[in-house]
C-alpha cells in the first residue's frame, strides 16, 4: 500500500516534520483517502470510538469469556464432586447388597432356621424340653461406713 502525499498549498509554519507526524499519526486509511483531521466530524467520531466503543467491546468480550469458560468450569467441578460422592455411595450400596444376598442364601437353609427358632424364640421340637437359665441375682451394695455414706445408710435403713 502506498501513501500519496499532496503537495502543500502554501508554505505555512505547519509544513514539515511536525505537520507530517500530526497528519499521519493514525496510520494510512484503508480506502487510500485523506486522514481524519482533528476538527472534523470524522475525527471526533473516531476519537469517540477509540475512547468509548473499543473499551466497551473489550469488556463485552471478556464478560462473554467469563460466562463461557469460568461459570461452566465451576459447574463442572461441582458435578465432578457430586459424581464422586454418588460413586462412593453406589459402592457402599453394592457391598451391602452382596452381604444381604449372602444372608438370604444362609437363611434359606434348615439349619439356620432351626438355630434362629431356638435362639430367639425359645422353640423346641416335640419331645424336647426347654430350660431357661436365669441370671444370677445382683450382689448387695456395701457402702462404706464413713461420711457421706452414713447419710445414705441412715436413709435406706
PABA-460262 format. One record per residue (C-alpha): x, y, z; residue in three letters. Coordinates in steps of 0.25 Angstrom, whole numbers, padded with zeros to 4 digits. Layout:
BEGIN
<atom><east>X</east><north>Y</north><up>Z</up><residu>ALA</residu></atom>
...
This chain:
BEGIN
<atom><east>0000</east><north>0000</north><up>0000</up><residu>UNK</residu></atom>
<atom><east>0006</east><north>0013</north><up>-0004</up><residu>UNK</residu></atom>
<atom><east>0003</east><north>0027</north><up>0002</up><residu>UNK</residu></atom>
<atom><east>0001</east><north>0039</north><up>-0006</up><residu>UNK</residu></atom>
<atom><east>0005</east><north>0052</north><up>0000</up><residu>UNK</residu></atom>
<atom><east>-0002</east><north>0064</north><up>-0006</up><residu>UNK</residu></atom>
<atom><east>0008</east><north>0076</north><up>-0009</up><residu>UNK</residu></atom>
<atom><east>0006</east><north>0087</north><up>0001</up><residu>UNK</residu></atom>
<atom><east>-0003</east><north>0098</north><up>-0004</up><residu>UNK</residu></atom>
<atom><east>0005</east><north>0109</north><up>0002</up><residu>UNK</residu></atom>
<atom><east>0017</east><north>0110</north><up>0011</up><residu>UNK</residu></atom>
<atom><east>0012</east><north>0110</north><up>0025</up><residu>UNK</residu></atom>
<atom><east>0018</east><north>0108</north><up>0038</up><residu>UNK</residu></atom>
<atom><east>0011</east><north>0095</north><up>0039</up><residu>UNK</residu></atom>
<atom><east>0019</east><north>0089</north><up>0028</up><residu>UNK</residu></atom>
<atom><east>0030</east><north>0080</north><up>0031</up><residu>UNK</residu></atom>
<atom><east>0032</east><north>0068</north><up>0040</up><residu>UNK</residu></atom>
<atom><east>0023</east><north>0072</north><up>0051</up><residu>UNK</residu></atom>
<atom><east>0011</east><north>0074</north><up>0042</up><residu>UNK</residu></atom>
<atom><east>0014</east><north>0061</north><up>0035</up><residu>UNK</residu></atom>
<atom><east>0015</east><north>0054</north><up>0048</up><residu>UNK</residu></atom>
<atom><east>0002</east><north>0060</north><up>0053</up><residu>UNK</residu></atom>
<atom><east>-0005</east><north>0057</north><up>0040</up><residu>UNK</residu></atom>
<atom><east>-0001</east><north>0043</north><up>0038</up><residu>UNK</residu></atom>
<atom><east>0000</east><north>0038</north><up>0053</up><residu>UNK</residu></atom>
<atom><east>-0012</east><north>0030</north><up>0052</up><residu>UNK</residu></atom>
<atom><east>-0007</east><north>0022</north><up>0040</up><residu>UNK</residu></atom>
<atom><east>-0012</east><north>0021</north><up>0026</up><residu>UNK</residu></atom>
<atom><east>-0027</east><north>0019</north><up>0023</up><residu>UNK</residu></atom>
<atom><east>-0032</east><north>0006</north><up>0017</up><residu>UNK</residu></atom>
<atom><east>-0038</east><north>0013</north><up>0005</up><residu>UNK</residu></atom>
<atom><east>-0026</east><north>0021</north><up>0002</up><residu>UNK</residu></atom>
<atom><east>-0033</east><north>0035</north><up>0005</up><residu>UNK</residu></atom>
<atom><east>-0029</east><north>0046</north><up>0014</up><residu>UNK</residu></atom>
<atom><east>-0027</east><north>0044</north><up>0028</up><residu>UNK</residu></atom>
<atom><east>-0037</east><north>0050</north><up>0038</up><residu>UNK</residu></atom>
<atom><east>-0034</east><north>0063</north><up>0043</up><residu>UNK</residu></atom>
<atom><east>-0036</east><north>0066</north><up>0057</up><residu>UNK</residu></atom>
<atom><east>-0046</east><north>0077</north><up>0056</up><residu>UNK</residu></atom>
<atom><east>-0055</east><north>0069</north><up>0046</up><residu>UNK</residu></atom>
<atom><east>-0067</east><north>0061</north><up>0049</up><residu>UNK</residu></atom>
<atom><east>-0060</east><north>0048</north><up>0045</up><residu>UNK</residu></atom>
<atom><east>-0048</east><north>0052</north><up>0054</up><residu>UNK</residu></atom>
<atom><east>-0058</east><north>0054</north><up>0066</up><residu>UNK</residu></atom>
<atom><east>-0065</east><north>0041</north><up>0063</up><residu>UNK</residu></atom>
<atom><east>-0052</east><north>0033</north><up>0062</up><residu>UNK</residu></atom>
<atom><east>-0048</east><north>0039</north><up>0076</up><residu>UNK</residu></atom>
<atom><east>-0061</east><north>0035</north><up>0082</up><residu>UNK</residu></atom>
<atom><east>-0060</east><north>0021</north><up>0076</up><residu>UNK</residu></atom>
<atom><east>-0046</east><north>0019</north><up>0082</up><residu>UNK</residu></atom>
<atom><east>-0049</east><north>0025</north><up>0095</up><residu>UNK</residu></atom>
<atom><east>-0063</east><north>0018</north><up>0098</up><residu>UNK</residu></atom>
<atom><east>-0067</east><north>0007</north><up>0088</up><residu>UNK</residu></atom>
<atom><east>-0054</east><north>-0001</north><up>0087</up><residu>UNK</residu></atom>
<atom><east>-0052</east><north>-0002</north><up>0103</up><residu>UNK</residu></atom>
<atom><east>-0067</east><north>-0006</north><up>0103</up><residu>UNK</residu></atom>
<atom><east>-0065</east><north>-0016</north><up>0093</up><residu>UNK</residu></atom>
<atom><east>-0053</east><north>-0022</north><up>0100</up><residu>UNK</residu></atom>
<atom><east>-0061</east><north>-0022</north><up>0113</up><residu>UNK</residu></atom>
<atom><east>-0072</east><north>-0030</north><up>0106</up><residu>UNK</residu></atom>
<atom><east>-0063</east><north>-0040</north><up>0100</up><residu>UNK</residu></atom>
<atom><east>-0057</east><north>-0042</north><up>0114</up><residu>UNK</residu></atom>
<atom><east>-0070</east><north>-0044</north><up>0120</up><residu>UNK</residu></atom>
<atom><east>-0074</east><north>-0053</north><up>0109</up><residu>UNK</residu></atom>
<atom><east>-0062</east><north>-0061</north><up>0112</up><residu>UNK</residu></atom>
<atom><east>-0065</east><north>-0061</north><up>0127</up><residu>UNK</residu></atom>
<atom><east>-0079</east><north>-0067</north><up>0124</up><residu>UNK</residu></atom>
<atom><east>-0074</east><north>-0077</north><up>0114</up><residu>UNK</residu></atom>
<atom><east>-0062</east><north>-0082</north><up>0121</up><residu>UNK</residu></atom>
<atom><east>-0062</east><north>-0079</north><up>0136</up><residu>UNK</residu></atom>
<atom><east>-0076</east><north>-0082</north><up>0141</up><residu>UNK</residu></atom>
<atom><east>-0077</east><north>-0095</north><up>0133</up><residu>UNK</residu></atom>
<atom><east>-0064</east><north>-0099</north><up>0139</up><residu>UNK</residu></atom>
<atom><east>-0069</east><north>-0097</north><up>0154</up><residu>UNK</residu></atom>
<atom><east>-0082</east><north>-0105</north><up>0150</up><residu>UNK</residu></atom>
<atom><east>-0073</east><north>-0116</north><up>0144</up><residu>UNK</residu></atom>
<atom><east>-0065</east><north>-0117</north><up>0157</up><residu>UNK</residu></atom>
<atom><east>-0078</east><north>-0117</north><up>0165</up><residu>UNK</residu></atom>
<atom><east>-0083</east><north>-0128</north><up>0156</up><residu>UNK</residu></atom>
<atom><east>-0070</east><north>-0136</north><up>0158</up><residu>UNK</residu></atom>
<atom><east>-0071</east><north>-0135</north><up>0173</up><residu>UNK</residu></atom>
<atom><east>-0085</east><north>-0140</north><up>0173</up><residu>UNK</residu></atom>
<atom><east>-0082</east><north>-0151</north><up>0163</up><residu>UNK</residu></atom>
<atom><east>-0070</east><north>-0156</north><up>0172</up><residu>UNK</residu></atom>
<atom><east>-0080</east><north>-0156</north><up>0184</up><residu>UNK</residu></atom>
<atom><east>-0090</east><north>-0163</north><up>0177</up><residu>UNK</residu></atom>
<atom><east>-0080</east><north>-0174</north><up>0172</up><residu>UNK</residu></atom>
<atom><east>-0075</east><north>-0176</north><up>0187</up><residu>UNK</residu></atom>
<atom><east>-0090</east><north>-0177</north><up>0191</up><residu>UNK</residu></atom>
<atom><east>-0092</east><north>-0187</north><up>0180</up><residu>UNK</residu></atom>
<atom><east>-0080</east><north>-0196</north><up>0184</up><residu>UNK</residu></atom>
<atom><east>-0085</east><north>-0196</north><up>0199</up><residu>UNK</residu></atom>
<atom><east>-0099</east><north>-0200</north><up>0194</up><residu>UNK</residu></atom>
<atom><east>-0093</east><north>-0211</north><up>0185</up><residu>UNK</residu></atom>
<atom><east>-0085</east><north>-0216</north><up>0197</up><residu>UNK</residu></atom>
<atom><east>-0098</east><north>-0216</north><up>0206</up><residu>UNK</residu></atom>
<atom><east>-0106</east><north>-0223</north><up>0195</up><residu>UNK</residu></atom>
<atom><east>-0095</east><north>-0234</north><up>0194</up><residu>UNK</residu></atom>
<atom><east>-0096</east><north>-0236</north><up>0209</up><residu>UNK</residu></atom>
<atom><east>-0111</east><north>-0237</north><up>0209</up><residu>UNK</residu></atom>
<atom><east>-0110</east><north>-0247</north><up>0197</up><residu>UNK</residu></atom>
<atom><east>-0101</east><north>-0256</north><up>0205</up><residu>UNK</residu></atom>
<atom><east>-0111</east><north>-0255</north><up>0217</up><residu>UNK</residu></atom>
<atom><east>-0123</east><north>-0259</north><up>0209</up><residu>UNK</residu></atom>
<atom><east>-0115</east><north>-0271</north><up>0204</up><residu>UNK</residu></atom>
<atom><east>-0112</east><north>-0275</north><up>0218</up><residu>UNK</residu></atom>
<atom><east>-0126</east><north>-0272</north><up>0223</up><residu>UNK</residu></atom>
<atom><east>-0132</east><north>-0282</north><up>0213</up><residu>UNK</residu></atom>
<atom><east>-0125</east><north>-0294</north><up>0220</up><residu>UNK</residu></atom>
<atom><east>-0132</east><north>-0303</north><up>0230</up><residu>UNK</residu></atom>
<atom><east>-0120</east><north>-0302</north><up>0240</up><residu>UNK</residu></atom>
<atom><east>-0121</east><north>-0287</north><up>0240</up><residu>UNK</residu></atom>
<atom><east>-0136</east><north>-0286</north><up>0242</up><residu>UNK</residu></atom>
<atom><east>-0135</east><north>-0296</north><up>0254</up><residu>UNK</residu></atom>
<atom><east>-0123</east><north>-0288</north><up>0260</up><residu>UNK</residu></atom>
<atom><east>-0132</east><north>-0275</north><up>0260</up><residu>UNK</residu></atom>
<atom><east>-0144</east><north>-0282</north><up>0265</up><residu>UNK</residu></atom>
<atom><east>-0137</east><north>-0288</north><up>0277</up><residu>UNK</residu></atom>
<atom><east>-0129</east><north>-0276</north><up>0280</up><residu>UNK</residu></atom>
<atom><east>-0138</east><north>-0264</north><up>0278</up><residu>UNK</residu></atom>
<atom><east>-0152</east><north>-0270</north><up>0280</up><residu>UNK</residu></atom>
<atom><east>-0149</east><north>-0282</north><up>0290</up><residu>UNK</residu></atom>
<atom><east>-0155</east><north>-0292</north><up>0281</up><residu>UNK</residu></atom>
<atom><east>-0153</east><north>-0307</north><up>0283</up><residu>UNK</residu></atom>
<atom><east>-0156</east><north>-0319</north><up>0275</up><residu>UNK</residu></atom>
<atom><east>-0167</east><north>-0328</north><up>0280</up><residu>UNK</residu></atom>
<atom><east>-0162</east><north>-0337</north><up>0291</up><residu>UNK</residu></atom>
<atom><east>-0151</east><north>-0328</north><up>0295</up><residu>UNK</residu></atom>
<atom><east>-0151</east><north>-0319</north><up>0308</up><residu>UNK</residu></atom>
<atom><east>-0147</east><north>-0305</north><up>0308</up><residu>UNK</residu></atom>
<atom><east>-0140</east><north>-0300</north><up>0321</up><residu>UNK</residu></atom>
<atom><east>-0138</east><north>-0285</north><up>0324</up><residu>UNK</residu></atom>
<atom><east>-0125</east><north>-0281</north><up>0332</up><residu>UNK</residu></atom>
<atom><east>-0128</east><north>-0269</north><up>0340</up><residu>UNK</residu></atom>
<atom><east>-0116</east><north>-0259</north><up>0342</up><residu>UNK</residu></atom>
<atom><east>-0110</east><north>-0258</north><up>0356</up><residu>UNK</residu></atom>
<atom><east>-0117</east><north>-0248</north><up>0365</up><residu>UNK</residu></atom>
<atom><east>-0109</east><north>-0235</north><up>0367</up><residu>UNK</residu></atom>
<atom><east>-0100</east><north>-0234</north><up>0378</up><residu>UNK</residu></atom>
<atom><east>-0104</east><north>-0226</north><up>0390</up><residu>UNK</residu></atom>
<atom><east>-0098</east><north>-0212</north><up>0391</up><residu>UNK</residu></atom>
<atom><east>-0088</east><north>-0210</north><up>0402</up><residu>UNK</residu></atom>
<atom><east>-0086</east><north>-0195</north><up>0405</up><residu>UNK</residu></atom>
<atom><east>-0074</east><north>-0191</north><up>0414</up><residu>UNK</residu></atom>
<atom><east>-0078</east><north>-0186</north><up>0428</up><residu>UNK</residu></atom>
<atom><east>-0071</east><north>-0173</north><up>0427</up><residu>UNK</residu></atom>
<atom><east>-0077</east><north>-0159</north><up>0424</up><residu>UNK</residu></atom>
<atom><east>-0084</east><north>-0156</north><up>0414</up><residu>UNK</residu></atom>
<atom><east>-0089</east><north>-0171</north><up>0412</up><residu>UNK</residu></atom>
<atom><east>-0094</east><north>-0171</north><up>0426</up><residu>UNK</residu></atom>
<atom><east>-0105</east><north>-0161</north><up>0422</up><residu>UNK</residu></atom>
<atom><east>-0109</east><north>-0171</north><up>0411</up><residu>UNK</residu></atom>
<atom><east>-0108</east><north>-0183</north><up>0420</up><residu>UNK</residu></atom>
<atom><east>-0118</east><north>-0176</north><up>0430</up><residu>UNK</residu></atom>
<atom><east>-0128</east><north>-0173</north><up>0419</up><residu>UNK</residu></atom>
<atom><east>-0128</east><north>-0187</north><up>0414</up><residu>UNK</residu></atom>
<atom><east>-0129</east><north>-0193</north><up>0427</up><residu>UNK</residu></atom>
